[in-house]
Amino acid sequence: MPQTTTLIKLLTGWDVYQQHLVSAVAPLTSEQLALRAAPHLRSIMTIAAHIISARVWWFHFVMQEGPDHLQPMVEWDDDGMPDRTAAELVSSLNETWDLIRMGLERWTLDDLERSFSRPEAESTIYTRQWIIWHVLEHDLHHGGELSLTLGVHSLPAIDL
């Protein structure tokens, strides 16, 4: 009987990056979370919230994965939303990572071909493969932004 490989084996390393994000955010004070690389750029808190929001958007809203209590997190990076503490951000990074991990542990290569549309743009189709890659590259891109902002303020950046 042939073995079925799930996607978690193919994407080993994303889990390590997730822990780097958590380790970078966990010790920050509310003053540190408010820091920006430049006045017109996002704060550390908003960058972390944006990572969380994108994960919820694509995995929960678009692919219909995970529990409904994640729904409010999709707006965390919107203007006017309340500031989040490091503990809230860490908890939500972990919770959204669990959402991703559970899918990756379940899906196979054949599952990559399934297609989805965004709720507000049903005519545009995205494959599961595209969504997974997009969220991974999004994590890396904004994790780099978060790391740069920490470094600009002489705070420990993401330690690769």
C-alpha positions in Angstrom: 0.0 0.0 0.0 1.5 3.4 -1.0 2.2 6.0 1.7 0.5 9.3 1.4 2.8 12.3 2.3 1.1 15.3 3.8 2.2 18.8 3.1 3.7 19.3 6.6 6.7 17.2 5.4 7.2 19.4 2.4 7.0 22.6 4.3 9.2 21.7 7.3 10.9 24.9 8.4 7.8 27.1 8.4 7.1 25.9 11.9 10.6 27.0 12.9 10.0 30.5 11.4 6.7 30.6 13.4 8.7 30.1 16.6 11.1 32.8 15.6 8.2 35.3 15.1 6.8 34.3 18.5 10.2 34.6 20.2 10.7 38.1 18.7 7.3 39.4 19.8 6.9 37.8 23.2 9.2 39.9 25.3 8.0 43.3 23.9 6.4 46.0 26.0 3.5 48.1 24.7 6.0 50.9 24.1 8.2 48.7 22.0 5.2 47.3 20.1 4.4 50.9 19.1 7.8 51.4 17.5 8.1 52.0 13.7 11.1 51.9 11.4 9.9 55.3 10.1 6.9 57.5 11.0 5.0 56.5 7.8 5.5 52.8 8.3 3.6 50.2 10.4 4.3 49.7 14.0 5.7 46.3 15.3 2.2 45.6 16.7 0.5 46.3 13.4 2.9 44.2 11.5 2.3 41.2 13.8 -1.4 41.8 13.6 -1.2 42.0 9.8 0.5 38.5 9.7 -2.3 37.2 11.9 -5.0 38.8 9.9 -3.7 37.4 6.6 -3.5 33.9 8.0 -7.2 34.2 9.1 -8.3 35.7 5.9 -6.8 33.1 3.6 -7.2 30.0 5.7 -10.5 30.7 7.5 -12.5 33.0 5.2 -11.3 31.7 1.8 -10.5 28.0 2.5 -13.2 27.7 5.3 -10.7 26.2 7.8 -10.7 26.5 11.5 -13.1 27.7 14.2 -15.3 30.7 13.9 -13.8 32.4 17.0 -10.8 33.3 14.7 -13.0 35.6 12.6 -12.5 38.9 14.5 -8.7 38.6 14.1 -9.1 39.3 10.4 -9.7 43.0 11.2 -6.8 43.3 13.7 -4.7 45.3 11.3 -7.5 47.7 10.2 -7.2 51.4 11.1 -8.8 52.2 14.4 -8.5 48.7 15.9 -7.4 48.6 19.5 -3.7 48.0 20.3 -2.8 44.4 21.2 -0.4 43.2 23.9 2.6 41.0 23.2 0.7 38.2 25.0 -2.4 38.6 22.7 -0.2 38.7 19.6 1.8 35.6 20.7 -1.4 33.7 21.5 -2.9 34.6 18.1 0.3 33.8 16.2 0.2 30.4 17.9 -3.5 29.9 17.2 -3.3 30.8 13.6 -0.2 28.6 13.2 -2.2 25.7 14.6 -4.8 26.5 11.9 -2.1 26.3 9.3 -0.4 23.3 10.8 -3.6 21.2 11.0 -4.3 21.8 7.4 -0.7 20.9 6.3 -0.9 17.7 8.4 -4.1 16.7 6.6 -3.6 17.8 3.0 -1.8 15.8 0.4 -0.3 16.8 -2.9 -3.6 16.1 -4.6 -5.3 18.6 -2.3 -3.2 21.4 -3.7 -5.3 21.5 -6.8 -8.6 22.4 -5.0 -9.7 25.9 -5.9 -11.3 28.6 -3.9 -12.7 32.1 -4.5 -12.5 35.1 -2.3 -15.9 36.1 -0.8 -15.8 39.6 -2.3 -14.4 38.5 -5.7 -15.9 35.2 -6.6 -14.8 35.4 -10.2 -11.1 35.1 -9.2 -10.0 31.6 -8.4 -7.1 30.6 -6.2 -5.7 27.1 -5.8 -4.9 25.8 -2.3 -1.3 25.6 -3.5 -1.3 29.3 -4.4 -2.9 30.2 -1.0 -0.4 28.2 1.0 2.6 29.7 -0.9 1.1 33.2 -0.6 0.6 33.0 3.2 4.1 31.5 3.6 5.7 34.3 1.5 3.5 36.9 3.4 4.8 35.5 6.7 8.4 35.8 5.5 8.0 39.3 4.0 6.3 40.8 7.0 8.5 38.9 9.4 11.4 40.6 7.7 9.7 43.9 8.1 9.1 43.2 11.8 12.7 42.1 12.2 14.1 45.2 10.5 11.9 47.4 12.7 13.2 45.7 15.8 16.8 46.1 14.6 16.4 49.8 13.9 15.5 50.2 17.5 18.4 48.0 18.8 16.0 45.3 19.9 16.7 41.6 19.2 15.6 40.8 15.7 14.4 37.5 14.4 17.3 35.1 15.0 17.7 32.8 12.0 
